[in-house]
Amino acid sequence: MQLKENVKYISAGVILLILAFLQCYRTVHDLHWAFEPDFDRDIGYIRSTLDGHFGSDPNIAGEYMWYNPLLYLSETAIVYVTGLPVNIVVARAGAFLNLLGPVFFFFMMIRLFDYKVALAGLLSFLFLASGNLPAGAVPLIHPGRSLIHTYSFYFI
């Protein structure tokens, strides 16, 4: 299909992403502290990395990092570049960082299938796949990592 014919599918996908982002932003825009102990670990990793101790576990003396570093290194970069307090970045960055998953999922579905299938897949990924399960029980987007609760809870 021509790109001109697929503009409506791309536009619909962008609208779905905007709806999901707006709800997530409403959830985290005024938070100062995160609500789970996992975030305290991330704050420790970020502070340790900013202090020049990358790879060491700030929670257990003499131990090495055991957690996947991509998330907290992204948050460390945000703290370093913006100068925002660590607790603010940890509590609010998920609304922005976790949006990358659905965006890349949409592009992957376009590449593997077509625009119609990609739009249906994105709709399911964002709003339908978790059903009525608690947000922590679904593998899509977990509030403990980003404060982006499963999107469908906000629209039911």
N, C-alpha and C positions, 0 to 999 in steps of 0.2 A: 504494500500500500504506500501511497505517497504521504509525505509528511503533512501536507495540507489536509488530507483525509483523517489524519490521526490527531490533529490539534484538539479536537473535542475530548478525546480520551486523556490526553496529557493535561488538559485544563481541568477535567474532572478529578484526575489524580492529585493535581496541585491543590484543588479545593478540599479534598479529603485530608491531605497533609496539613493544610491551614487549620481546618476544624480541629484536628487532633492537637496541633501545636497550641492553638488558642486555649483549649481546655487545660492543657498541661501548664501553660504559662499562668493561667488564673490560679492554679493550685500552688505554684511555687514562687510567684513574683514577690511576695512580701515576707518570705521565711528568712529567719536569721540563723536557725539551727536545724539540723536534720533530726529525724525522729528515731532512728535505729542505731544500735551499737556498731553496725558495719560502717557507718559514716565516721565514727570515732577512729576506727582503724584507718580509713582513708585520710582523715585529717593528720593522723600520726605519720603515715607514709609521705604525705605532701610536705609536712614540716621537716621531716627527716631528709627528704630529697633537697629541699631548699637550703638546708643547713649543710649540704655536701656529703651526706651519708647514704647515697643511693644504694639500694640492695640490702641494707640492714633492716631488721624488723624492729620498729620502735616500741613494740609492745612486750617483747621478750628479749631481755638482755643477752647479747652474744649470739643471737640467732639471725638467720638470713631470711629475706623476704620470701614468702610462700605464695603470695597472691599475684595474679596476673597484673602486670604493671600498666597496661594500656590506659585504663580509665583514670587511675590516679596520676599518671604522667600527663595526660591531657589536662586534668584539673590543675596540676602543678604548672603547666605552661600558661594556663589562663591566669592563675594567681601571679606568676612572674611577669607576664605582659601587662596585665591590667592594674596590678597593685591592690586588688580587692582583698579583703580578709578571707582567710582560708575557709572559715565556717560559712560565709555567704556563698562562695563559689561551690562548695560541696552541697549545700542545700538547694541551690538554684540551677546549676549547670546541666542537670539531667534533662531538663525540658529542651535544651538545645542539642546536647550530645546524643541523646537517644533518638532524636529525629533522623539521624543519619542512617539508622537501621532500616526503617521503612523506605527512605529515599533510595538507598542502594538495592533494596529488595525489589522495588518498582522497576529500576533499570535492569536488574537481572531478569525479571519476568518478561520485560520487553525483548531482551536479547534472546532468551530461550524460547519464547512463544510468540506472542504478538501483543498489540496494545489493548485489545479487549480482555484477554486473559490476564494481563498485567493489572488492569484496573480492577477486575474481579478479585484477584489475589490481594491487592492492596486493601480493598474494602474488607476482605476477610481478615487480613493481618491486623488491621487497626481496630475493627469494631465487632467482628463476629466470632473469631476463633476461640476466645476464652469462655464464651457463654456466661454463666452465672458463677463461675469459680472465683474464689478469692484471688486477688492480684498476685499474691505470693505463691500461688499454686500453679501458675501458668508459666511456661518457659519463654513467653514473648518478651515482655518488658516488665521488669520487676520494680516495685516501688523502693525496695531496699537499695537499689543501685542508682536510682535516678529520680525518685519521687514522681515518675510518670506512671500512674496507676493504669491498669488495663483500661484502654480507652472506652470500651463498651459500657463500663459502669457509669460513666458520666452522661451517656445518651439514652439509657434505659429508663 
